Structure formats: structure tokens, C-alpha cells
């Protein structure tokens, strides 16, 4: 089993910045991919950015150059720095973890970009 704790999110004006973090515990040795996903109202959950065990990054085209995914040396925490936020970035953001036995999701954190 893997446990996730998310933090960050909130309300920001267009052009502003926010940060999200996700820390895992438990059977972390089984994890091969971690990252952030988001789900806007009426839409499916989509990948924002993920990083695999080898450090390979995957980013959605809509966030390239604005969002940065990183992780700490223990590979137990991933950070999503979101800059130049746009109203269309408004969504519930979920930390997602893929292990060799299952997938795990955080409870989600709301990010609202509005003036």
C-alpha cells in the first residue's frame, strides 16, 4: 500500500503562481511513476506532468514552459510549480502514483485561476 499527502493549491489571479506538492509513504519501493493530473468541470481527468523512476518527464503541451515538475532526492515527494497561470488551468489537481501492483490517487486539491 502507498499513502499520498497533497498540499498546495488555492485561488490565484491570471498570471500568478502556485505550487503543489505530493509526498508518498508506505511501499514506496513499488512506485515507478508519480505526477499530477487535473480534472476540470465536465471533463475527463488528464495528465499534467509525470516523472518515472528513471527521471523521464512527460508534460502536457498546454503547460510546457509554464509548469515545472520536480522531485526530491528521496523520490518520495514531487513538486509542481505552476507559473503564468491561466483561467483554463482551473481544475481539481490530483497526485497520481503508479506502482507495480496498483495505482493510487490523492484526494485532490482545487486550483482556481480567476480575477
C-alpha positions, -999 to +999 in steps of 0.1 A: +000+000+000+010+036-007-003+066+010-003+101-005-005+135+011-011+165-011-007+202-003-010+235-021-035+249-045-059+277-039-071+308-057-048+330-078-052+357-104-043+351-140-006+353-145+001+343-109+019+313-095+010+284-072+028+253-060+016+218-053+034+190-035+027+153-030+045+131-005+042+093-005+048+068+022+043+031+027+055+007+000+073+034-020+098+009-034+070-004-057+064+031-073+076+036-109+058+068-118+045+099-100+029+130-111+000+154-113-033+151-132-062+175-133-099+174-140-119+204-150-157+205-145-174+183-171-141+170-184-121+138-180-090+136-158-059+144-179-022+142-172-005+175-164+031+162-157+046+130-146+081+116-138+091+080-139+117+061-119+144+070-144+136+107-142+119+109-176+093+137-177+061+138-195+042+171-197+010+181-214+016+206-242-006+231-226+017+235-196+051+233-212+072+264-204+048+273-175+047+244-152+077+226-137+076+191-121+104+181-099+111+156-071+133+154-041+163+131-037+144+105-018+119+103-047+091+104-022+079+140-029+071+156-062+065+193-066+046+211-093+055+247-097+028+265-118+036+299-133+018+321-157-015+305-147-044+309-169-082+306-162-082+274-183-058+259-157-087+259-132-094+223-121-091+199-093-055+186-093-048+151-083-015+135-073-013+101-090+011+073-083+017+042-103+032+011-086+038-024-099+007-036-082-018-007-083-024+029-088-031+055-061-047+089-061-047+118-037-079+134-026-075+163-050-068+200-044-087+228-061-068+253-082-088+283-093-074+310-116-097+340-116-096+377-114 
